[in-house]
Amino acid sequence: MRIVSLNAWGGRLHEPLMAYLAGVEADVLCLQEVTRTAGSRAEWLVYRDHGVELPQRANLFEDVRAALPSHDAFFFPTARGELFDGDSRIPSEFGLATFIRKSFPVIGEAAGFVHGEFSPDDFGPHPRSRNAHCIRIFDYEAGFAVTIAHMHGLRDPEGKGDTPARSEQARELVSLIRQVWPGDERLVVCGDFNVLPGSVTFDTLGTLGLVDLVTSSGHSDTRTSYYLKQPRFADYMLATPLVEVISFDPVAEPEVSDHRALLLDLR
């Protein structure tokens, strides 16, 4: 089974991103920073925040769904705010998306907020609401079930250090996972956590037996050349001891976002 986790950066590098996602052969694809804009005819919109302007794919969720017809698609927005088409304000949703190959049945699922709550009228002040999605799927060929959860951790303008909100977020994520995971089978947790490697987030996730594959494998960079700041950690993938890691890679090439894709082959 192949799992890929990626902060898609709103589809900003759309052409290489779509080529990568169509060709990587992920059985489970966990995407963060995904846009969906109902009724928009525009392919591109612009996100504006305190003088920053970023191009956003108007319907990244629909783009990926069209590129992966062999997958079931799930979208979980955290907020609906305004993007811009010139001077026109366009309501657009932002959140997580999960794509699961149809040959793997979903036998359990939970989604919910790990920080804040849904914001229907704007994206809100930082740190903004965050959610997570957890699924339990069955591999007919291998004869076992796997639980997979992913989260886009809250962004704090003060940095990636531990805060009470981040500690509570980790506890909420564990609570969500426990709704789905029976505790005696494979578990993988991934996403853009927006924390540093020494965060108490990992102590909390460790209560489930999870070990981070990024730091434990000696990797020190989960960013691409499009990200110019330090530190270079943001994205993580954790697994329990029952997961046999065939290979794990924070993918350096191709660059499809300012984050690297995390690719895990397991059995």
N, C-alpha and C positions, 0 to 999 in steps of 0.2 A: 504494500500500500504506500502511496506517495501523498504526503501532505505538504502544501505550500502556504506560507503566511507572508503577507505583504501589505505595508501601508502604501496604497496606490496613489497618494499625493493628488487626489482629485482627478486623476487621469491626465495630468499635465504633460507627461511624455507619452501621449496616446499611441502613436504608431508603434514604437518599440514595445510598449506595454502589451498591446493587443497581440502582437506577433509572439511575444514570450508566453502569454497565458494560453494562447491557442496551441502552442507547441510543447509546453512543459509536461503535459500528460499527468496533471495532478488529479488524484482521485478525490481529494478534498482540498478546496481552495478557500482560504480565509483572508478576506480583504478588509482593510480599514481605510477610512477616508474615502468613502464612496458617495457619489452624488446621484440623485434622481429628481428630475424636474418634470412633473406631470404637465402635459400639454405644450411643452416648449418645442418649437420648430428649430431653434438654434442648436448648432452642434457644440458651440462654446459659449460660456458665460464668464463673468469676472467676479471674483470675490474681493471685497474691499473692507479693510479694517485698519483704522488709525493710520492712514497714509500708505498702507501696503495694498498692492493690487496683484492678484494671482489669477491666471487663467484656470478655469475649471471646466472639465467636460460636463455638458449639461445633463447627460443621462448615462453616466458611466455604468451604472447597474445594468441598464438595457443593452449597452454595448457588449459587456462581458457575457451576458446571458445569450445574446445572439451568436457570440463566438464559441460558446460551449453548449451546443444543442443536446449533448449527451449527458448533461448535468441538470439536476434540480437546483433551483435558485431561491435564495432566501435573503430578504432585505430588512434591516432593523434600524430605523432612523433614530437619532438622538434629538434632532431639532429640525424645524423648518424655518429658514431665514431668507434673507434677500441676497440674490446674486443680480448682476447687472448685464443687460444687453444694451450697450450704449448708455443712454440716460434712463432706460426703462428698468424698473425694479421687478424682478421675477422671483416668486416664492419657490424655493428649492429645498429639498430634504437632503440630509447629510447623516451618514452612519456606517454601519457594518454590513457586509454581505458575505454569504457563505454559499459555495457551489459544491454539490456532492454528486459524484458519478451515479447515474441511475441504477447501476448494477449493485450498489451498496444501499440496502434499505435503511431508512432512519427508524430506529426502534425506540428512541427516547429523545426528548428535546426540552430545553428550557432557555428562555431569553429574558433579560431584565436589566434594570439600571444598577450599576455599581457605584455611581456617584450622581446625585441630583435626580432629575426627572425630565420627562419629555417637555420640550419647549416648542409650542406650536406657532409662535408669533415672531420669534427672532432667535439667533444663535446664542444670545445671552452673554454675560460677562465671563471672563476667565476667573477661576477654572470652570469650564463648561461641563455640562452633563456628559456622562459616559455610560456605555452599556456593554454587555457581553452576550455571547451566544454559545450554547453548549449542546452538542448532539451526541447520540450514541448510535453507531452504525454497525452492521454485521457484514463480515467478509465471508461470503459463501465458499469461495475457493479455499481460503485458509482455515475456515471453521471457527472463527472467534469474533467477538465484539470488541470495538474500540470506542472510547469516549474522547471527544475532542472539543476543547473550548478555546475561544479566542476573545480578546478584549483590546480596545483602544484606550489605554490609560490616560487619565486626565493630564492636561497640560497646565503647568503653573508658570506664569511669567517670571517667577523668582528662580526657576531652575528645576532640576530633576531630583533634588534632595527629598528625603522623607518628610512628610507632613502628616498631621492627623487625618486629613482627607484621604491621602494615599494609603494610610494604614487601614482605614475603614473600607476603602475600595477593595483592598486585597481580601479582607474578611467577607465582603459581599460576594466576591468572585468565588471563594471557597464554598460559601453557602449555596450559590447557584449550581456549582459543579456537583455538590452532594445531592441535589435534586435528581440528577440523571445518572451519575456514576455509581455502580453498586459496590465499589470498593475492592473488588477482587479480580479486576481485569485491567487491561491496558488503558492508560490515560495519557493524553497529550494536551498541553496547554500552551498557547502561543499568542503572539500579537505584538503591537507597539505599546509597551508598558509605560514608556516615558519615565523610567527610573534608572538609577545607577546600579551596577552589579552588587554592591553591598547593601542594597535596600532591604528593609524589614519585610517587603513584599515577598521575598524569596523564603524567609523564615516561615511566613504564613502559608505559602504554597507548599513548603516542605512538610507541613503536617499531613499532607496527602501522599507523601513519599516522592514528590516531584523533585527532579534535579535538572538544573539548567544546562542545556547542551551547548550554548554559546560559550560561556565562560569555562565550563568543565572541559571543553575540547580545545581551549587555548586561543579562541578567536577574540580579537580585540576591536573589531570594527563591524558594525552593522549598517553603515552609511555608505553612500556613493559619493562621487566627486561633486555632485550637485549640492551637497551639504558642506558648508565651509567652516562650521564651528566645532568646538570641542565641548564635551567629550563625544566620542564616536559611538557610544552605546545608546540604544533605544529599544531595539526589538529582541525578543527572546522566544525560545522554544524549550519547553520542559517536558520530561517524560518520567514515568514511573519505572521501576526495575523490570516489570514484565515486558516492557517494550524492548524488542531486540532491534537496535539501531544498525541497519545495513550501511547507511551513509547519511551524513548530515553536512549541509553546506550553507553558510551565508553567502549567497551568490554575488560575486563581484561583477561578472559580465554575463549577459548584457545589463546595462544600466537602464532601468525602466521607471525609476522614481528617485527621490532623494534618500530613500531607504533601500537596503538590499532585501531581496526575497530570501526567506529562510526555507530550505528544502530538506525534507526528511523522508527517507525511505525506510520502512520498518516492516517487521513481521513479528 
